[in-house]
Structure formats: C-alpha cells, structure tokens
Amino acid sequence: MCQMKYYLLIAVLLLFSNYIQAQNSSTLDSILTANKYTFQIEDGMIVGDGFDFIVNEATNSQFFMVGELHGNVETPTFTSAILAPLKKLGYNQLALEIGPYSNKKIQSILNEGGISSLADFYENYSLNDEVPIPFFWAMDEAEMLRNAYSEGYKTWGIDQEFVYAAPFLFDDIYKRILTFKLKSEEAVYTEVYKKALDKVKELLWSEDRNRYQMIFTDNDINAFLLMSNGYDSETDDVIKALQKSWRIYEDNALRRSFRNNNTRIELFKEYFNVEYKKVLRSEKKPKVLVKMGSMHTVYGYSAIGIYDIGNYLRELAIFNNSKSFNIALAGRYYIRDTGERIDRLEFVPEYEGLFKHEDEGDENWTILDLRPVKIALIDGTYKIDDRAFMNLLLRYDAVLLKTLHRVTRHTVDINEGG
C-alpha cells in the first residue's frame, strides 16, 4: 500500500512538473510572438515591420552591434541593407573585425581600383589556400564594404593583423622605407627585405608550434624590421602591430588559450579607443555600427570567460548616458555550397525555443526582441533552468533568424593565388 502511494506521488509530481513546463513554454512563446518582427530585403532595402524596429533601436542607441556568424551571405546582405538608414540617423563609423592596417589596405585598394583590384590583391597574396585579410575575399563582403564607402562611412579595423598579413605588410614597409634610403643603401636594404620576406613566409606556413618564437628570433626578419624602423611613425606603428599580432598567435600556438584571447580582446578595446577619440574631436557622442563575430558582441562574460568588446561598448554607452544595441545573426539551417542542408540545432541546442519562431521561406528574416523575456525572468512570470538558454537571453538584446547560405562568390579563386 505504501509503495502504491509512493508511485502515485511520483506520478502527481511528474504531471505537475509537466504542467509547469508546458505553462512556462507557453509564456515564452507568447512573449516572443508579441515581440517578433519580420522583413524581407528587396533590391538592397529592408521591407516589413522589422525595418521600423531596426530604425527605432538605432535611433535610441549610440552603438549598434551586428553579431555575425562568419562566412555566410546573409551577414553582408543585412549589413549593406542597414547602411543607408543608419547613416541618416548619424552613424558615420563602421568597426570591423580586421587589423587597422589591413583595413587601410582594403580601403585604399577598393577606392583606387574597385573589386577587380581587390581580386588582384588576393590573387597575389593568397598562399596555400590562406588569405592575407579575412572576410573580404568574398564578393558579398567586398560589395558591402564598397557600399559603406559610398555611403560615407569611415571604417575602423579594431582587431589584430591577420596571421597571413605579414607578406603584404612587409612589401608595404619596404616600398615606403625605400623612399627614405640613400641610393648607396638601396641594394643592401633590398637584399635584407627579400631574405626576410622569404623567411617569414616559410615560418608562417610551417606546422612547427614554435614558429612565432622562431619569427621573433630570426636574424633576417629582425634585420629587416630594424633597418625599417625610425623613419616615419606610421611604419613604426605597423611593425608594432605585427609584433603584437605575432604574440597573440604565439599564445594560441602554444595553447595558452586565456592569454591568447584576453590579449586579443584588450587589443579590440585599445584600437577602438584610438579611433573613437579621434571622432570625439568633432562629435560629442559618435554613433558606431559594429560588425563582428557574435561571440565578441555579447554582454557580460563571453563563452570563454572574458569581458569582450560588446560588454565594453555597453558600459561605455552607460557612461555616456546613451544606449547600446546588439543583435546576433543565427538561423536553424545552414546551406553549404554543395546544397547540403545542415540543421544547426544540433550544435546550438539553446536556440531551440527561438528557432521555432523563425519564419520559413528563403526570403524571410525574423527578429526576436529578447528584452521582454529578461523582464519576465526578473519579474518571476517566466522561469528557466537551462543555463545555456539563460546565457543566450542575457547576452543579446535581440536575435536575427534566417536560413544561412555559405559564401560561394569569390573575388578571385584563392587556390590559384601566390
């Protein structure tokens, strides 16, 4: 009899638990449905109630952050579509996840020669399937950047210089410093440069985990950098930026993960501050559009336990008595260039409660405002036990959902470069 009562109690508790879970799920669904916005992008323009939501958030914010998943068509498509509307709202700056000198290089190439010149650059400097500057080998990304320039945006590179940037930066250093050298010095300097270039290529593409230590101690590389230093401040800064990047990659190669990531994030903030302070001379509260990986634009601790650039800009906005807004691009499905359809729920199960609200159809985009869910959590009208889902809700203001397509259009076939 006692055993029967025990099983009956368990059954009642299970039923009650299921009831609470169902009620909780219903509460989440009702909140998300009430705060859902959709749109399409037609001829580069956003059409639908999602446009009003974006404009409203951009109007009320100083920093508008697009947290992307790298390597898809949708990120540059969406970013291109919001450039003109945000420009009208006072956004004149676009911060990107590339190095400051890579940013200058890309801007110079696109402004002077357009996409075809950019293709030539990637063809010349892409070695062994690796590119000198990430992202903009993709046509959609390059066109987005060209659109930003045409709208009058000033771009900021706020990341480390990419690991494979050294060859083109060595070339630029050589050409610039050669103009300062005496005729009698040119032959020696050229010989040192060629040796250093060959050596840095050899070491960067080496599989030796100590390759960055070898770069720092190599006689040919050090001779070139020493002979290039002290002639003009910009070249000196390029050399320092290269050395900072090599230190970051050295930590990564030696599996010093926290130091590697923390140093990189601090560099984000340092480079952001350099550009931000320049604009402060002419604008009291510069509005900045930020396009970076979604792991970097989060509020609070990132997934690797670091306060990233997203949290820094949120705190800076508070200091300025303004606001920030971050939106993470995601999507239930990812389509490879082979046409294979990947269900991303397997990799990001915390999105399950959000993916069910994603509008079907290849042209539809869905925005879910997550802030009302946070309020319900605080008020106690919605409860959650899933820590991963809790972190997702706390790290973003909104999510942007759409089926993602792998970038298939290249400015050049990088396999033939070099």
N, C-alpha and C positions, 0 to 999 in steps of 0.2 A: 504493500500500500504506500509506504514511504517512497519507494522507488518510483511509483507511478506519479506521485505528487512532484517529485524532483523533475521527471521528464516533462510534466505539464508546465512547471515553472520555466524550464528552459524554452519550451515552445512559445510560451507567452512572451518571454524576453526577446526571442528571435522575431516574433511578429511585431513587437513594439519597436525593436531596432529597425526592422524593415520599413515600418511606418514612418519613423523619424527620418530615415534616409530618403524615402520617397518624398516626404514633405520638404526636406532640405533641398533635394534636387529640383523640386517644383519651384521653390523660392528662387534658386539660382536661375532657372530658366526664365522665370517671369521678369527678373531684374534685367537679364541680358536682352530679352526680347524688347523690353521697354527702352533699352539704351543701345539699340542696334541701328546702324546706318549703312546704306548700300550706295554704290555708284558704279558707273562704267567710265571707261576712258575712250572718248571718241575724237579722233583727229588731234590727239595730244591734250584734250581738255576733259576735266572731270565733270560728269553729268550725273545728278542724283542728289539725294539729301545728304550724302556723305560729304559733298562739297561744302555745304553750309557748316557742317560740323568742323571740318578742317580749317576753314576760314575763321570761325569763331575761336578755336583753340590757338591758332597762330596770332590772331589779333591780341589775345589776352596773355600771350607768352613772350618772353624775351629769347628763349632758346627752344627751338622746335627740332626734336631729335627723331630721325628715322633710323630705327634699329633693323639692320638688314641681315638676311642670310646671303652670304657671298655666292656669286656665280649663277645668278638667275636673271631672266629677262625682266621680271616684274619690278625689281628694285629700281633700276634706272628709269623704267617706264613711269612708275609712280613719282619718282623724284622730279623727272622732267615735267610732269603734269602740274606739280605744285610750285614750280619755279616762278612763273609769272604771277599767280595770285599772291604768293608770299612777298614778292618784290614790291607789289603795290602796297603792302602792309608795312614796308620799311625794312625788310630783310635784304641786306646787301652783301652778307658774308656767307660762304659755304665752307664748312670744315670737313675735311676728308681724311680717310684712314691711309694716307701715304706720307712719305717724308717731305719736309719742307722744300728740299732741293729737287726731289722728284716732281713735286707739284710745279715748281718754277719751270722745270724742263718740259713737262707736258703742256703747260700753258704757252710757252714760247713756240713749241712745235705746232700746236693747233692754231694759234693766232697767225703764225707766219706762213704755214703751208697746208693747214687743214688735215683731214683724215688721211689723205694719201701720204703726207709727210710723217704722220704718226705711224703708219704702216711700215714705212721705210725704217724708222727708228727701231721698231720691234723686230723687223727682219734682221737688222744689223747687230742687235744686242741680245737677241734671244738665243741661248745656247743650251743644248741638251734638254730641250722641252721646258726650259725655265726662262721666265721673262724678267726684264730689268726693273719694271714697275708693275705692281699688281693691278688687276681690275680693268685698266683702260686699253688692254689688248682686245677687249670685247667691244664690238661695234656699238651695242646699245649703251654701254658705259661711256664710250668716247662721244657719242652723239649727245648724251645727257650733259656732259661737261661742255661741249661746244654750245649747247643751248644756254647753259649757265653764263658763259662768257657773253653771249649775245644779249642776254637779259641784263648784263651789267654787274653780275656777281663778282666779288673778289674771292678767290679760293685760298683756303689755308691748308697746308699739309701739316698735320699735327702728330704724325707717327714717326717711328724710326725709319731710316732709309732701308729699303728692302735689301735682303741679303745679296741679291744679284745685281744691285745698282752700281757696285764698285767699278766695273769696266767703263761705263759711260761717264761716271763721275771722274775717274782717272783721266779720261780723254778730255773732259771739260777743264779740269785743273791744268793739264798740260798745255792746252791751247791758250788758256788765259795767262798763265805764268810765262809762257814763251815770249809774249809781247813785252815782258819786263826784262828779259835776259839780254845781255850783251851778245853781239854776234859771235864773239870768241867762246861764249858759254853754251851756245845752242846745241852743238854736236854732242857734248858731254851730257847735257840735260836730256836730249832726245834718247840717247842710249840708255840712260838710267830709267827713263819713263818706260821704254819698251820692255826692259827686263822686269820692272815692277808690274806692268800690265800682264805679262805672261805668267808671272809668279802668282798674282792674286787670282787669276782665272784658274790656274792649276789647283790652288789650295781651296778656293770656294767650292769647286766641284768635286773635291776629294771627299771620301767617306770617312776619313780619319776624324774621330771625335775631338781631337786636339787641334784641328785645323785653324781655329781662331787664335789660339795661343801661338801657333806657328806663324800666322799673319803678323801678329804683334812683334815677333822677334826676328822676322825675316830681314836680312840686310838690304836686299834690293828694294823692298817695299818701303822700309824706313828711310833709305837714301832718297827715294823719290819724294816722299812726304816732307822730309827735312829740307830738300832743295826747293820745294814749292811753298814753304811756309814763310810768312813775314812780308810778303809783297803787297797783299791787299786783304782787307778784313773779311770779305766775302769768301775768298778761297780758304782762309784760315778757319772760318766757320764750317765750311764744307768738310774739311779734314776732321774737325772736332766731331761733327755729326756722324761721319763714317766710323770714327773710333768708338763713339757711344753705341752705335748700332752693332758693331762687332762684339762689344762687351755683352750686349743683350743676347746675341746669338751664341756667344761662347757659353753663357749660363745655360741656355737651352740645350746646347750640345752636350754639356756636362751634367744635364739633368738636375740643375739647380732651379727647379720649377718656380718656387715662390719668388726668388730674387729676380729671375728672368722676367716674370710677369709684372712684379711690382715696379721694377726699374722702368719697364716699358710704359706702364700706366702713369708713372710720375713724369715721364717724358711727354706723354699726351698733354698733361696739365701745363708743363713748362712751355711747350710750343704754343698751346692755346693762349696762354697768358701773354706771350710775346706779341702775338697778332692782336689780341683783344686790347692791349694797352695802346697800340698804335691807333686803333679806331676810336678809342676814348678821347683822343685829341680833338675829334670833330663831332662825335656823337656821345650823348650822355649815357644812354643805355642801348648799345648796339644790339640789334636783333641778329641772331646767328642761326642758320639752318645747318644742322649737323647730320651727316650721312656716314654711319659707321656700323660695324657688326653689332648685332643686338646684345651680345654678351657685354659690350662696353657701355651701352647706353642705359644700363639698369640703375635703379635707385637702391640705396643700401649696399650691402655686401654683394659682390658678384658671386657667381657659382664657384670661383676659385678663392673666395675669401678676401677680396680686395675691394676697396672703395674706388670704383672706376670713374671715368670721365662723366658718365651720366649722373652719378651722385654728386660729383663736384659741381656740375652746372646747376643742379637742383639747389645746392647750398648757395652758390653764387647768386642765383636768382632771388633767393630769400634775402640775402644780404643787400641786394639791390632793390628790395621791396617790389619785386616783379615775380614772374612765374616761369616755370619750365613745363614742357610737354614732351613726353616720349611715347612713341608708338612702335611696336615690334611687328615686323612683317613675318607672317607664318602662313601655313596652309596645310591642309590634310594630305594633299597629294603632290608628288614631285614627278615631273615627266622628264626622263632622260632624252638625250638627242636621238636615241635609238627608238623612241616611242614607248619604252618600258615605263609603266606606271608604278611608282613606289608609294606605299602607304606610310606616311611619316609618324603615324600614331604609335608604331612600334618603337620609335626612337624618342618620342616626346609624349609619353602617356599622360603627363599632367595637362595636356591640351584637350583631353577627351571631352570635357564639359563645354569647351569653347568650339571645337570643330563641328559639333552637331548644329551650331548656328551659322555655319558657313554656307552662303548661298551657292547652289550648284550652278553650273554653266560657266564656260570658259571666259566669258566677258564680265562676269560679276565679281565685284570686290565688296568685302564686308568689313565694317569697322564695329568692334565691340568696345564700348566705354566701360572700363573695369572699375572706375572710381566708385560708382554706386554700390558695387559688390563689397568694396572695402568698408564703406559706411555701414552696410548691413552686418558685416562681421563685427565691427566695433559696437554697434547697437545691440548685437545678440540675436537679431532676427534671422541670421544665417550662420551656420556653424560648419566648420571644416576640420577634418582630421588628417587629410592628405598634405603633408609638409611641402611636397614639390609643387602642388597646385597653389598652396598658400604663398610660397615664394614667388610664383608666377604672378599672382594677383598683386603682390606688394611691390614688385619691381617695375611694373609698367602702368602707365595711365590708360593705355588702350592697346588693342591688337588689331592688325590688319590681315585679314584672311583671304587667301586666293590660291588656287592651284598654281604651283610654281613650275616654270619651264627652264631647263638648263640652257645657258647661253650657247648658241650654236653659230652665231655670226661672228667671225673674227676679222679684225682689221688686216691681218696677214696670217698665213699659215706658219705658225712659230716653229713647226718641225723642220722647216727649211731655212730657218734663220741661222746667223752666226758665221 
